[in-house]
């Protein structure tokens, strides 16, 4: 999936200590995973979302309702607040310590496992 590509890229950036690229890629992965969770509810706004402003508030509500782990909601919120300084600089405004980056990556990997496990599996229909 695309989210997995962003997650893998974020992991590579974290190992290289490229924290701006790490934050931007991890944000993209996390937002896509949140959207994947939200696609289970019938909401056209989520299905056709073209901006970052749609997924986050709905995912926050999803978390408040107890439908997902609060750690995932907090991760999306933290990355959302870090994305602008990570993407547009200056670098000294990006406040992420290496241990926080490691924790965020671990949480995102757990989120990926949860989302991947919730994807419906297609059943092979035997020929008639």
C-alpha positions as CSV (number, residue, x, y, z in Angstrom):
1,X,0.0,0.0,0.0
2,X,1.0,3.6,-0.3
3,X,0.9,4.1,3.4
4,X,3.4,1.3,3.8
5,X,5.7,3.0,1.3
6,X,5.6,6.2,3.3
7,X,6.1,4.3,6.6
8,X,9.2,2.4,5.1
9,X,10.6,5.8,3.9
10,X,10.0,7.3,7.3
11,X,11.9,4.4,8.9
12,X,14.8,4.9,6.5
13,X,14.9,8.7,7.2
14,X,14.8,8.1,11.0
15,X,17.8,5.8,10.7
16,X,19.7,8.5,8.8
17,X,18.6,11.2,11.2
18,X,16.8,13.1,8.4
19,X,14.1,14.2,10.8
20,X,12.3,16.7,8.5
21,X,11.8,14.0,5.9
22,X,11.0,11.5,8.7
23,X,8.2,13.7,10.0
24,X,6.7,14.5,6.5
25,X,6.7,10.8,5.5
26,X,5.4,9.5,8.8
27,X,2.6,12.1,8.7
28,X,1.6,10.9,5.2
29,X,1.7,7.3,6.3
30,X,-0.3,8.0,9.5
31,X,-2.9,10.1,7.7
32,X,-3.5,7.4,5.1
33,X,-3.8,4.8,7.8
34,X,-6.3,7.0,9.7
35,X,-8.3,7.5,6.4
36,X,-8.3,3.7,5.9
37,X,-9.8,3.2,9.3
38,X,-12.4,5.9,8.6
39,X,-13.4,4.4,5.3
40,X,-15.3,1.7,7.2
41,X,-18.0,4.3,8.0
42,X,-20.3,5.7,5.3
43,X,-19.0,9.3,4.9
44,X,-18.5,10.8,1.4
45,X,-16.4,13.6,2.9
46,X,-13.7,11.0,3.9
47,X,-14.0,9.1,0.6
48,X,-13.4,12.2,-1.5
49,X,-11.2,14.2,0.8
50,X,-8.7,16.4,-1.1
51,X,-7.2,18.2,1.9
52,X,-5.5,17.4,5.2
53,X,-8.3,19.2,7.1
54,X,-10.9,16.5,6.6
55,X,-9.3,13.3,8.0
56,X,-7.8,14.7,11.3
57,X,-11.0,16.0,13.0
58,X,-13.0,12.9,12.0
59,X,-10.2,10.7,13.3
60,X,-10.1,12.6,16.5
61,X,-13.9,12.0,16.9
62,X,-13.4,8.3,16.0
63,X,-10.9,8.1,18.8
64,X,-13.1,9.9,21.3
65,X,-15.8,7.3,20.5
66,X,-13.4,4.6,21.5
67,X,-13.1,3.1,18.0
68,X,-9.3,3.3,17.8
69,X,-6.3,3.5,20.1
70,X,-5.7,7.0,21.5
71,X,-2.0,6.6,20.8
72,X,-2.8,6.6,17.1
73,X,-4.9,9.8,17.4
74,X,-2.2,11.5,19.4
75,X,0.4,10.4,16.8
76,X,-1.6,12.0,14.0
77,X,-2.1,15.2,16.0
78,X,1.6,15.4,16.9
79,X,2.7,14.8,13.3
80,X,0.2,17.3,12.0
81,X,1.7,20.0,14.3
82,X,5.2,19.1,13.2
83,X,4.5,18.9,9.5
84,X,4.7,22.6,8.7
85,X,8.1,23.2,10.3
86,X,9.4,19.9,9.0
87,X,8.4,20.7,5.4
88,X,8.9,24.4,5.2
89,X,11.6,25.0,7.8
90,X,13.6,26.5,9.2
91,X,15.2,23.4,10.7
92,X,15.6,24.9,14.1
93,X,11.8,25.1,14.5
94,X,11.4,21.4,14.2
95,X,11.4,20.1,17.8
96,X,11.8,16.3,17.6
97,X,14.3,14.4,19.6
98,X,15.6,11.1,18.4
99,X,13.9,9.1,21.2
100,X,10.5,10.7,20.3
101,X,11.1,9.9,16.6
102,X,11.7,6.2,17.6
103,X,8.5,6.1,19.7
104,X,6.4,7.7,16.9
105,X,7.8,5.1,14.4
106,X,7.0,2.3,16.8
107,X,3.4,3.6,17.2
108,X,3.0,4.0,13.5
109,X,4.1,0.4,12.9
110,X,1.6,-0.8,15.5
111,X,-1.1,1.3,13.7
112,X,-0.2,-0.3,10.4
113,X,-0.6,-3.8,11.9
114,X,-4.1,-2.8,13.2
115,X,-5.2,-1.3,9.9
116,X,-3.8,-4.2,7.8
117,X,-5.6,-6.7,10.0
118,X,-8.9,-4.9,9.6
119,X,-8.9,-4.9,5.8
120,X,-11.6,-7.2,4.6
121,X,-10.3,-10.3,2.7
122,X,-11.8,-11.3,-0.5
123,X,-13.2,-14.8,-0.6
124,X,-12.5,-17.0,-3.7
125,X,-15.8,-18.1,-5.1
126,X,-15.5,-21.6,-6.5
127,X,-16.6,-22.0,-10.2
128,X,-20.1,-23.3,-10.8
